[in-house]
Amino acid sequence: MPITKITANDPESQSKNLLAENIARLKELFSEVVTEGKVDFSALQEILGEEVESGEEFYRFTWAGKAQARREAHKPSTGTLRPCPEESVDWDSTKNLYIEGDNLEVLKLLQKSYTGKVKMIYIDPPYNTGKDFVYKDNYRDNLRNYKEQTGQVDSEGNTLSTNSDTDGRYHSNWLNMMYPRLRLARNLLREDGVIFVSIDDNELSNLLELCYNVFGSKNHICTFVWEKRKNRENRKVVSTRHDYIVTFSKANDDKRRVLSLLPMDTDALARYKNPDSDRRGVWTSVPAIAQAGHGTNSQFYTLETPSGRKVDPPSGACWRYTRKKMDEAIADNRVWFGSDGNGVPRIKKFLHEGQQGLTPESMWWADDVGTNDSAKRETTRLFDGLAVFDTPKPHELVRRMAILADTLESTILDFFSGSATTAHAVMQLNAEDGGQRQHIQVQLPEATDAKSEASKAGYKTIAEIGKERIRRAGKKIVGELEAEIKDLKAKKKRSEEEEQELQDKQERLAKLDIGFKVFKLDSSNINAWDGDPERMQENLLSAAENIKPDRTEADVLYEVLLKYGLDLTLPIEERSIAGKLVYNVGMGALFLCLAEGITNQVAEGIGAWKQELNPETCRVIFRDNGFTDVEKTNAVQTLKRYGVEEVRSV
């Protein structure tokens, strides 16, 4: 079993090839239309017959550049994510990620590791008002383009800042930016996943059409209206007080709720009473009637109240229950006829029975979820009086989304992270309910305005502000929880409820994750052979040394995790074997050694370590020029003896 060398052109060194996967699926359905990896569209059209639309006049949503944007969504990335422990918090234990980079390339790189694993996505993309930054993709070389644009200048030194409304492709530019990102984001969602997108009137109609295209019109849950401000704006013709939150599910199953109920507030709980001292506790009542068109003949009858009064359902209605079920409910004291036994019957609904909560409404009021102004005041307080953002989103807004999406122990992604409101909301909600939500933030290191307070304070990019906001918000949340625990402990006598509350808060504090791992987008750590005869000597040297000279072992390790589809937050253990550093990822799922002078003793040590852990699958990766041919052969045979069949090199 020889060791296969991984090169920059191998599938393992690239992100997921979605185009190849789609062709493979097509081949499974219609094997005759795929020949030597190419699709014969004429043959496919013959099979589909009249189901193919070939005319020009049919309903569709299109714009300049759509075909190219669609192709880009399926093109793999050759980049990588380089670890930055020095900018992170709790690097060794946290499950959260903060990624700096162009979110198009980052979404591609996350495809192998996170497809089908994200429960909720929230994004607050540029609204395309002509004043915000809209990243312009260069589909020929996105990585190079990213490095140019993060400096806010192009290759000729021209400033790159806004998508001007004088541009002939003003809306098309925005759609071309959004389309491939939404396509890739959909892949990451679980089947029960939900996406929320903030937007205003400027691109609302285009965003809806775009989401119909990507997620399907039947998966549109709601376009929520958020009251973003409470005061009147007199400088404009019309004072706009709201934004929209466009919401889609990945798959809409009518047999289940796509969104959860909201927790009952004080007013809702106050409606539950127990006027008849029912042993089952407090209850509220609901009408005992239903629309006649929804009932059967067995739901039309005359009821007699305890006082003897005869009651029929009103015109156009029927009783909610059949006569038999109604009699059973009355016998079980589940029907309320009023305190005098003479009222219109109503069904008793007990607080402790079934799932209790409030159905979400399409209007989200500022008093419930905050405003831009309240969010600005919050971030300003976090930064000791420094106004780092003008119009951030309130964390209460994202908190509501996370509750509705039922994210208690799941992953939440925000790939337009901005001020890191989503990370703040996740930490706050985990502190409140003991959830173990994980967050992934992706943010372009867009330069701050040189005249802004943030820039003057030393924050040169939006990403720097976002990371600092997570650090400060995390400390604040922990401090508040510790203060609550201290107050409870200070009580000399605590009730049973207070004892339970103290225990709950201590447990929540113990498992609260306020850390994050920072990664930054860059080109691959592995040298590529470019085939240029004028660079023959340089290419020969780089071929001998497959790993770029300015890259660390940790850089290569995390690139391997990405390209093999492993979670970037998997536990990593280090061990010295025969004087060489060996990494163990995911309890034996992967062993990696990038040292020089590797001997068979290293292979023996890895094999013994693998036996200790007994993983279901195991692969081993070495540095390609890390040992002689003899030692390489011996290492392969040794690992084979320990049951390791996949041995690769970089």
JOBELRA-V358780 format. One record per residue. RES is the residue in one small letter. OMEGA is omega in radians with two decimals (none if undefined). D_LAST is the distance of its C-alpha to the last C-alpha in whole Angstrom. Layout:
BEGIN
res:RES omega:OMEGA d_last:D_LAST
res:RES omega:OMEGA d_last:D_LAST
END
This chain:
BEGIN
res:m omega:-3.14 d_last:17
res:p omega:3.06 d_last:14
res:i omega:3.11 d_last:10
res:t omega:-3.13 d_last:9
res:k omega:3.08 d_last:6
res:i omega:3.09 d_last:5
res:t omega:-3.11 d_last:7
res:a omega:-3.11 d_last:9
res:n omega:-3.12 d_last:12
res:d omega:3.08 d_last:11
res:p omega:-3.13 d_last:13
res:e omega:-3.12 d_last:10
res:s omega:3.13 d_last:10
res:q omega:3.04 d_last:13
res:s omega:-3.09 d_last:16
res:k omega:3.13 d_last:19
res:n omega:-3.07 d_last:20
res:l omega:3.12 d_last:24
res:l omega:3.13 d_last:25
res:a omega:3.12 d_last:24
res:e omega:-3.14 d_last:25
res:n omega:3.09 d_last:28
res:i omega:3.12 d_last:29
res:a omega:3.10 d_last:28
res:r omega:3.12 d_last:30
res:l omega:3.14 d_last:33
res:k omega:3.11 d_last:32
res:e omega:-3.11 d_last:33
res:l omega:-3.08 d_last:36
res:f omega:-3.03 d_last:37
res:s omega:-3.05 d_last:35
res:e omega:-3.09 d_last:38
res:v omega:3.13 d_last:36
res:v omega:3.14 d_last:33
res:t omega:-3.14 d_last:32
res:e omega:3.08 d_last:29
res:g omega:-3.14 d_last:27
res:k omega:-3.12 d_last:30
res:v omega:3.06 d_last:33
res:d omega:-3.06 d_last:37
res:f omega:3.10 d_last:39
res:s omega:3.12 d_last:42
res:a omega:3.13 d_last:41
res:l omega:3.14 d_last:40
res:q omega:3.10 d_last:44
res:e omega:-3.13 d_last:46
res:i omega:-3.07 d_last:44
res:l omega:3.05 d_last:45
res:g omega:-3.04 d_last:48
res:e omega:-3.13 d_last:50
res:e omega:3.13 d_last:48
res:v omega:3.11 d_last:46
res:e omega:-3.09 d_last:48
res:s omega:-3.13 d_last:48
res:g omega:-3.13 d_last:51
res:e omega:-3.02 d_last:51
res:e omega:3.00 d_last:53
res:f omega:-3.04 d_last:51
res:y omega:3.08 d_last:50
res:r omega:3.11 d_last:47
res:f omega:-3.09 d_last:45
res:t omega:-3.13 d_last:43
res:w omega:-3.13 d_last:43
res:a omega:3.11 d_last:42
res:g omega:-3.07 d_last:38
res:k omega:-3.10 d_last:37
res:a omega:3.14 d_last:36
res:q omega:3.11 d_last:33
res:a omega:3.10 d_last:33
res:r omega:3.12 d_last:32
res:r omega:-3.11 d_last:30
res:e omega:-3.14 d_last:28
res:a omega:-3.10 d_last:28
res:h omega:-3.10 d_last:26
res:k omega:-3.12 d_last:23
res:p omega:3.08 d_last:20
res:s omega:3.07 d_last:18
res:t omega:-3.12 d_last:15
res:g omega:3.10 d_last:16
res:t omega:3.06 d_last:15
res:l omega:-3.10 d_last:17
res:r omega:-3.09 d_last:16
res:p omega:3.10 d_last:18
res:c omega:-3.11 d_last:22
res:p omega:-3.07 d_last:23
res:e omega:3.11 d_last:26
res:e omega:-3.03 d_last:27
res:s omega:3.05 d_last:27
res:v omega:-3.14 d_last:30
res:d omega:-3.06 d_last:29
res:w omega:-3.01 d_last:25
res:d omega:-3.02 d_last:25
res:s omega:-3.03 d_last:27
res:t omega:3.08 d_last:28
res:k omega:-3.09 d_last:27
res:n omega:-3.12 d_last:28
res:l omega:2.96 d_last:26
res:y omega:-3.03 d_last:27
res:i omega:3.05 d_last:24
res:e omega:3.10 d_last:25
res:g omega:3.04 d_last:25
res:d omega:-3.03 d_last:26
res:n omega:3.07 d_last:27
res:l omega:3.12 d_last:26
res:e omega:-3.13 d_last:22
res:v omega:3.11 d_last:22
res:l omega:3.08 d_last:24
res:k omega:-3.10 d_last:22
res:l omega:-3.14 d_last:19
res:l omega:-3.03 d_last:21
res:q omega:-3.09 d_last:22
res:k omega:-3.03 d_last:19
res:s omega:-2.96 d_last:20
res:y omega:3.09 d_last:24
res:t omega:3.10 d_last:25
res:g omega:-3.07 d_last:29
res:k omega:-3.07 d_last:28
res:v omega:-3.11 d_last:30
res:k omega:-3.08 d_last:34
res:m omega:3.01 d_last:35
res:i omega:2.94 d_last:35
res:y omega:3.05 d_last:37
res:i omega:3.07 d_last:36
res:d omega:-3.04 d_last:39
res:p omega:3.03 d_last:38
res:p omega:-3.12 d_last:40
res:y omega:3.12 d_last:43
res:n omega:-3.14 d_last:43
res:t omega:-3.07 d_last:47
res:g omega:-3.13 d_last:46
res:k omega:-3.10 d_last:45
res:d omega:-3.09 d_last:42
res:f omega:3.06 d_last:39
res:v omega:-3.06 d_last:37
res:y omega:-3.14 d_last:34
res:k omega:-3.12 d_last:33
res:d omega:3.00 d_last:30
res:n omega:-2.96 d_last:29
res:y omega:3.13 d_last:28
res:r omega:-3.11 d_last:26
res:d omega:-3.06 d_last:24
res:n omega:-3.10 d_last:24
res:l omega:3.11 d_last:22
res:r omega:3.12 d_last:24
res:n omega:3.13 d_last:27
res:y omega:-3.12 d_last:26
res:k omega:3.10 d_last:26
res:e omega:-3.01 d_last:29
res:q omega:3.08 d_last:31
res:t omega:2.99 d_last:30
res:g omega:3.13 d_last:32
res:q omega:3.03 d_last:34
res:v omega:3.09 d_last:35
res:d omega:-3.06 d_last:34
res:s omega:3.12 d_last:32
res:e omega:3.09 d_last:36
res:g omega:-3.14 d_last:37
res:n omega:-3.11 d_last:39
res:t omega:3.08 d_last:39
res:l omega:-3.07 d_last:37
res:s omega:-3.01 d_last:39
res:t omega:3.03 d_last:41
res:n omega:-2.99 d_last:42
res:s omega:3.12 d_last:45
res:d omega:3.02 d_last:48
res:t omega:3.11 d_last:49
res:d omega:-3.12 d_last:46
res:g omega:3.13 d_last:47
res:r omega:-3.06 d_last:44
res:y omega:-3.14 d_last:44
res:h omega:3.13 d_last:44
res:s omega:3.10 d_last:42
res:n omega:-3.14 d_last:39
res:w omega:3.14 d_last:39
res:l omega:3.12 d_last:39
res:n omega:3.06 d_last:36
res:m omega:-3.03 d_last:34
res:m omega:-2.96 d_last:35
res:y omega:-3.11 d_last:35
res:p omega:3.14 d_last:31
res:r omega:3.10 d_last:30
res:l omega:3.08 d_last:33
res:r omega:-3.13 d_last:31
res:l omega:3.14 d_last:28
res:a omega:3.14 d_last:30
res:r omega:3.12 d_last:32
res:n omega:-3.07 d_last:29
res:l omega:-3.11 d_last:28
res:l omega:2.95 d_last:32
res:r omega:3.13 d_last:33
res:e omega:3.10 d_last:35
res:d omega:-3.08 d_last:38
res:g omega:-3.10 d_last:36
res:v omega:3.06 d_last:38
res:i omega:3.06 d_last:38
res:f omega:-3.13 d_last:40
res:v omega:3.07 d_last:40
res:s omega:-3.13 d_last:43
res:i omega:3.01 d_last:45
res:d omega:-3.06 d_last:48
res:d omega:-2.99 d_last:50
res:n omega:-3.12 d_last:49
res:e omega:-3.10 d_last:46
res:l omega:-3.09 d_last:47
res:s omega:3.12 d_last:48
res:n omega:3.12 d_last:45
res:l omega:3.11 d_last:43
res:l omega:3.12 d_last:45
res:e omega:3.13 d_last:45
res:l omega:3.14 d_last:41
res:c omega:3.02 d_last:40
res:y omega:-3.12 d_last:43
res:n omega:-3.05 d_last:40
res:v omega:-3.02 d_last:37
res:f omega:-3.09 d_last:39
res:g omega:-3.07 d_last:42
res:s omega:-3.12 d_last:45
res:k omega:-3.13 d_last:46
res:n omega:3.06 d_last:44
res:h omega:-3.12 d_last:45
res:i omega:-3.10 d_last:47
res:c omega:2.89 d_last:48
res:t omega:-3.10 d_last:49
res:f omega:3.07 d_last:50
res:v omega:-3.10 d_last:52
res:w omega:3.07 d_last:51
res:e omega:-3.00 d_last:54
res:k omega:3.12 d_last:52
res:r omega:-3.11 d_last:55
res:k omega:-3.12 d_last:58
res:n omega:-3.14 d_last:60
res:r omega:3.10 d_last:61
res:e omega:-3.00 d_last:60
res:n omega:-3.10 d_last:63
res:r omega:-3.05 d_last:61
res:k omega:3.12 d_last:60
res:v omega:3.07 d_last:62
res:v omega:3.11 d_last:61
res:s omega:-3.11 d_last:60
res:t omega:-3.07 d_last:57
res:r omega:-3.01 d_last:56
res:h omega:2.88 d_last:53
res:d omega:3.12 d_last:50
res:y omega:3.01 d_last:48
res:i omega:-3.12 d_last:45
res:v omega:-2.99 d_last:44
res:t omega:3.12 d_last:43
res:f omega:2.99 d_last:42
res:s omega:3.07 d_last:40
res:k omega:3.13 d_last:37
res:a omega:-3.06 d_last:40
res:n omega:3.11 d_last:43
res:d omega:-3.08 d_last:45
res:d omega:-3.08 d_last:49
res:k omega:3.14 d_last:49
res:r omega:3.07 d_last:47
res:r omega:3.08 d_last:48
res:v omega:3.08 d_last:45
res:l omega:3.08 d_last:46
res:s omega:3.03 d_last:47
res:l omega:3.03 d_last:50
res:l omega:3.08 d_last:51
res:p omega:-3.14 d_last:52
res:m omega:3.13 d_last:56
res:d omega:-3.08 d_last:57
res:t omega:-3.13 d_last:60
res:d omega:-3.13 d_last:63
res:a omega:3.14 d_last:61
res:l omega:-3.12 d_last:62
res:a omega:3.14 d_last:65
res:r omega:3.12 d_last:66
res:y omega:3.14 d_last:66
res:k omega:3.14 d_last:69
res:n omega:-3.06 d_last:71
res:p omega:-3.13 d_last:75
res:d omega:3.10 d_last:76
res:s omega:3.13 d_last:74
res:d omega:-3.11 d_last:72
res:r omega:-3.12 d_last:70
res:r omega:3.04 d_last:67
res:g omega:-3.05 d_last:67
res:v omega:-3.11 d_last:66
res:w omega:2.95 d_last:66
res:t omega:-3.11 d_last:67
res:s omega:3.11 d_last:68
res:v omega:-3.11 d_last:67
res:p omega:3.13 d_last:70
res:a omega:-3.12 d_last:71
res:i omega:3.07 d_last:71
res:a omega:3.11 d_last:69
res:q omega:-3.06 d_last:69
res:a omega:-3.11 d_last:72
res:g omega:-3.13 d_last:70
res:h omega:-3.06 d_last:67
res:g omega:3.07 d_last:69
res:t omega:-3.13 d_last:71
res:n omega:-3.10 d_last:75
res:s omega:-3.13 d_last:74
res:q omega:3.07 d_last:73
res:f omega:-3.13 d_last:77
res:y omega:3.13 d_last:80
res:t omega:3.09 d_last:82
res:l omega:3.05 d_last:81
res:e omega:-3.13 d_last:83
res:t omega:3.09 d_last:83
res:p omega:3.13 d_last:84
res:s omega:3.11 d_last:87
res:g omega:-3.13 d_last:88
res:r omega:3.12 d_last:87
res:k omega:-3.10 d_last:86
res:v omega:3.03 d_last:82
res:d omega:3.06 d_last:81
res:p omega:-3.13 d_last:78
res:p omega:-3.13 d_last:78
res:s omega:3.12 d_last:79
res:g omega:-3.12 d_last:75
res:a omega:3.05 d_last:74
res:c omega:3.08 d_last:74
res:w omega:-3.13 d_last:73
res:r omega:-3.09 d_last:69
res:y omega:2.95 d_last:70
res:t omega:-3.12 d_last:72
res:r omega:-3.11 d_last:75
res:k omega:-3.12 d_last:74
res:k omega:3.12 d_last:71
res:m omega:3.12 d_last:73
res:d omega:3.12 d_last:76
res:e omega:-3.14 d_last:73
res:a omega:3.12 d_last:71
res:i omega:3.13 d_last:75
res:a omega:-3.12 d_last:76
res:d omega:3.13 d_last:72
res:n omega:3.10 d_last:73
res:r omega:3.08 d_last:71
res:v omega:-3.08 d_last:73
res:w omega:3.13 d_last:75
res:f omega:-3.10 d_last:78
res:g omega:-3.07 d_last:79
res:s omega:3.13 d_last:80
res:d omega:3.13 d_last:84
res:g omega:-3.06 d_last:82
res:n omega:-3.05 d_last:84
res:g omega:3.06 d_last:81
res:v omega:-3.07 d_last:78
res:p omega:3.08 d_last:76
res:r omega:-3.11 d_last:72
res:i omega:3.12 d_last:69
res:k omega:3.14 d_last:68
res:k omega:-3.04 d_last:65
res:f omega:-3.09 d_last:64
res:l omega:-3.03 d_last:61
res:h omega:-3.08 d_last:59
res:e omega:3.06 d_last:59
res:g omega:3.13 d_last:56
res:q omega:-3.12 d_last:54
res:q omega:3.12 d_last:55
res:g omega:-3.11 d_last:54
res:l omega:3.06 d_last:55
res:t omega:-3.13 d_last:54
res:p omega:3.10 d_last:52
res:e omega:-3.06 d_last:54
res:s omega:3.14 d_last:53
res:m omega:3.11 d_last:55
res:w omega:-3.03 d_last:53
res:w omega:-3.11 d_last:55
res:a omega:-3.12 d_last:54
res:d omega:-3.12 d_last:56
res:d omega:-3.01 d_last:54
res:v omega:3.07 d_last:50
res:g omega:-3.13 d_last:51
res:t omega:3.02 d_last:51
res:n omega:-3.10 d_last:49
res:d omega:3.12 d_last:52
res:s omega:3.10 d_last:51
res:a omega:3.11 d_last:47
res:k omega:3.11 d_last:48
res:r omega:-3.14 d_last:50
res:e omega:-3.14 d_last:48
res:t omega:3.10 d_last:45
res:t omega:3.08 d_last:47
res:r omega:3.13 d_last:48
res:l omega:-3.10 d_last:45
res:f omega:3.02 d_last:44
res:d omega:3.07 d_last:48
res:g omega:-3.13 d_last:50
res:l omega:3.13 d_last:47
res:a omega:-3.05 d_last:47
res:v omega:3.13 d_last:43
res:f omega:3.14 d_last:44
res:d omega:-3.06 d_last:47
res:t omega:3.09 d_last:46
res:p omega:3.04 d_last:44
res:k omega:3.10 d_last:44
res:p omega:-3.10 d_last:46
res:h omega:3.10 d_last:43
res:e omega:3.13 d_last:46
res:l omega:3.14 d_last:46
res:v omega:3.08 d_last:42
res:r omega:3.12 d_last:43
res:r omega:3.12 d_last:46
res:m omega:-3.11 d_last:43
res:a omega:3.09 d_last:41
res:i omega:-3.13 d_last:44
res:l omega:-3.11 d_last:45
res:a omega:3.09 d_last:41
res:d omega:-2.97 d_last:42
res:t omega:-2.93 d_last:38
res:l omega:-3.13 d_last:39
res:e omega:-3.06 d_last:36
res:s omega:-3.07 d_last:34
res:t omega:3.12 d_last:31
res:i omega:-3.08 d_last:33
res:l omega:3.01 d_last:31
res:d omega:-3.07 d_last:32
res:f omega:2.85 d_last:30
res:f omega:-2.85 d_last:33
res:s omega:3.11 d_last:33
res:g omega:-3.10 d_last:36
res:s omega:3.10 d_last:38
res:a omega:3.09 d_last:36
res:t omega:-3.10 d_last:39
res:t omega:3.11 d_last:37
res:a omega:3.12 d_last:35
res:h omega:-3.12 d_last:39
res:a omega:-3.14 d_last:40
res:v omega:3.14 d_last:38
res:m omega:-3.13 d_last:38
res:q omega:-3.11 d_last:42
res:l omega:3.07 d_last:42
res:n omega:3.12 d_last:40
res:a omega:-3.09 d_last:43
res:e omega:-3.01 d_last:46
res:d omega:3.11 d_last:45
res:g omega:3.12 d_last:42
res:g omega:3.11 d_last:40
res:q omega:3.08 d_last:36
res:r omega:3.06 d_last:35
res:q omega:3.13 d_last:31
res:h omega:3.02 d_last:31
res:i omega:3.11 d_last:28
res:q omega:3.07 d_last:29
res:v omega:-3.10 d_last:28
res:q omega:3.00 d_last:30
res:l omega:3.09 d_last:29
res:p omega:-3.14 d_last:30
res:e omega:-3.10 d_last:33
res:a omega:3.03 d_last:35
res:t omega:3.09 d_last:39
res:d omega:-3.09 d_last:42
res:a omega:-3.12 d_last:43
res:k omega:-3.06 d_last:46
res:s omega:3.09 d_last:45
res:e omega:-3.12 d_last:46
res:a omega:-3.14 d_last:42
res:s omega:-3.14 d_last:41
res:k omega:3.13 d_last:44
res:a omega:3.08 d_last:43
res:g omega:3.10 d_last:39
res:y omega:-3.02 d_last:37
res:k omega:3.13 d_last:36
res:t omega:3.06 d_last:34
res:i omega:-3.13 d_last:35
res:a omega:3.12 d_last:32
res:e omega:3.10 d_last:33
res:i omega:-3.12 d_last:36
res:g omega:-3.14 d_last:35
res:k omega:-3.13 d_last:32
res:e omega:3.11 d_last:36
res:r omega:3.13 d_last:38
res:i omega:3.13 d_last:36
res:r omega:-3.08 d_last:36
res:r omega:3.13 d_last:40
res:a omega:3.12 d_last:40
res:g omega:3.12 d_last:38
res:k omega:-3.14 d_last:41
res:k omega:-3.12 d_last:44
res:i omega:3.11 d_last:43
res:v omega:3.14 d_last:43
res:g omega:3.14 d_last:46
res:e omega:3.13 d_last:48
res:l omega:3.10 d_last:47
res:e omega:3.13 d_last:48
res:a omega:3.10 d_last:51
res:e omega:3.12 d_last:52
res:i omega:-3.14 d_last:51
res:k omega:3.14 d_last:53
res:d omega:3.12 d_last:56
res:l omega:3.13 d_last:56
res:k omega:-3.09 d_last:56
res:a omega:3.13 d_last:59
res:k omega:-3.11 d_last:61
res:k omega:3.11 d_last:63
res:k omega:-3.14 d_last:64
res:r omega:3.08 d_last:61
res:s omega:3.10 d_last:62
res:e omega:3.13 d_last:60
res:e omega:3.13 d_last:59
res:e omega:3.07 d_last:58
res:e omega:3.13 d_last:56
res:q omega:3.11 d_last:54
res:e omega:3.11 d_last:53
res:l omega:3.13 d_last:52
res:q omega:3.14 d_last:50
res:d omega:-3.12 d_last:48
res:k omega:3.12 d_last:48
res:q omega:3.11 d_last:46
res:e omega:3.12 d_last:44
res:r omega:3.13 d_last:43
res:l omega:-3.08 d_last:42
res:a omega:-3.08 d_last:40
res:k omega:-3.13 d_last:37
res:l omega:-3.13 d_last:38
res:d omega:3.11 d_last:34
res:i omega:-3.13 d_last:35
res:g omega:3.04 d_last:31
res:f omega:3.06 d_last:28
res:k omega:3.13 d_last:25
res:v omega:3.03 d_last:24
res:f omega:3.12 d_last:21
res:k omega:-3.14 d_last:21
res:l omega:3.09 d_last:20
res:d omega:3.07 d_last:18
res:s omega:-3.10 d_last:16
res:s omega:3.07 d_last:12
res:n omega:-3.06 d_last:10
res:i omega:3.13 d_last:7
res:n omega:3.08 d_last:10
res:a omega:3.05 d_last:12
res:w omega:-3.04 d_last:14
res:d omega:3.05 d_last:17
res:g omega:-3.12 d_last:19
res:d omega:-3.10 d_last:22
res:p omega:-3.14 d_last:24
res:e omega:3.13 d_last:25
res:r omega:-3.04 d_last:22
res:m omega:-3.08 d_last:21
res:q omega:3.12 d_last:20
res:e omega:-3.14 d_last:18
res:n omega:3.11 d_last:16
res:l omega:3.13 d_last:16
res:l omega:-3.12 d_last:15
res:s omega:3.10 d_last:12
res:a omega:3.11 d_last:11
res:a omega:3.09 d_last:11
res:e omega:-2.98 d_last:9
res:n omega:-3.10 d_last:6
res:i omega:-3.12 d_last:7
res:k omega:-3.01 d_last:11
res:p omega:-3.09 d_last:13
res:d omega:-3.10 d_last:15
res:r omega:-3.10 d_last:13
res:t omega:3.07 d_last:13
res:e omega:3.12 d_last:11
res:a omega:3.08 d_last:13
res:d omega:-3.10 d_last:12
res:v omega:-3.12 d_last:9
res:l omega:-3.08 d_last:10
res:y omega:3.03 d_last:13
res:e omega:3.10 d_last:11
res:v omega:3.11 d_last:9
res:l omega:3.14 d_last:13
res:l omega:-3.01 d_last:14
res:k omega:3.06 d_last:12
res:y omega:3.09 d_last:13
res:g omega:3.13 d_last:17
res:l omega:-3.12 d_last:17
res:d omega:-3.12 d_last:20
res:l omega:3.12 d_last:19
res:t omega:3.08 d_last:22
res:l omega:3.10 d_last:21
res:p omega:-3.14 d_last:22
res:i omega:3.14 d_last:19
res:e omega:3.11 d_last:20
res:e omega:3.10 d_last:19
res:r omega:3.06 d_last:20
res:s omega:3.12 d_last:20
res:i omega:-3.11 d_last:19
res:a omega:3.10 d_last:21
res:g omega:-3.12 d_last:20
res:k omega:-3.13 d_last:17
res:l omega:-3.14 d_last:16
res:v omega:3.10 d_last:15
res:y omega:3.06 d_last:15
res:n omega:-3.06 d_last:17
res:v omega:3.04 d_last:17
res:g omega:3.08 d_last:20
res:m omega:3.03 d_last:22
res:g omega:3.10 d_last:19
res:a omega:-3.12 d_last:18
res:l omega:2.97 d_last:14
res:f omega:-3.11 d_last:13
res:l omega:3.09 d_last:10
res:c omega:-3.09 d_last:10
res:l omega:-3.12 d_last:8
res:a omega:3.00 d_last:11
res:e omega:3.13 d_last:12
res:g omega:3.14 d_last:15
res:i omega:3.11 d_last:14
res:t omega:3.13 d_last:17
res:n omega:3.10 d_last:18
res:q omega:3.10 d_last:20
res:v omega:3.11 d_last:17
res:a omega:3.11 d_last:16
res:e omega:-3.14 d_last:20
res:g omega:3.10 d_last:20
res:i omega:3.13 d_last:18
res:g omega:3.12 d_last:20
res:a omega:3.11 d_last:23
res:w omega:3.11 d_last:22
res:k omega:3.12 d_last:21
res:q omega:3.11 d_last:24
res:e omega:-3.01 d_last:26
res:l omega:3.12 d_last:25
res:n omega:3.13 d_last:25
res:p omega:3.11 d_last:23
res:e omega:3.08 d_last:24
res:t omega:-3.11 d_last:20
res:c omega:3.03 d_last:17
res:r omega:-3.11 d_last:13
res:v omega:3.13 d_last:11
res:i omega:3.12 d_last:7
res:f omega:2.93 d_last:7
res:r omega:-2.99 d_last:5
res:d omega:-3.14 d_last:5
res:n omega:-3.10 d_last:8
res:g omega:3.11 d_last:10
res:f omega:3.13 d_last:12
res:t omega:3.14 d_last:15
res:d omega:-3.13 d_last:15
res:v omega:-3.14 d_last:18
res:e omega:3.12 d_last:16
res:k omega:3.13 d_last:13
res:t omega:-3.14 d_last:16
res:n omega:-3.13 d_last:18
res:a omega:3.13 d_last:15
res:v omega:-3.13 d_last:15
res:q omega:3.12 d_last:19
res:t omega:-3.13 d_last:19
res:l omega:3.09 d_last:17
res:k omega:3.12 d_last:19
res:r omega:3.11 d_last:22
res:y omega:3.08 d_last:22
res:g omega:3.11 d_last:21
res:v omega:-3.08 d_last:17
res:e omega:-3.09 d_last:17
res:e omega:3.09 d_last:13
res:v omega:-3.11 d_last:11
res:r omega:3.08 d_last:7
res:s omega:3.08 d_last:4
res:v omega:none d_last:0
END
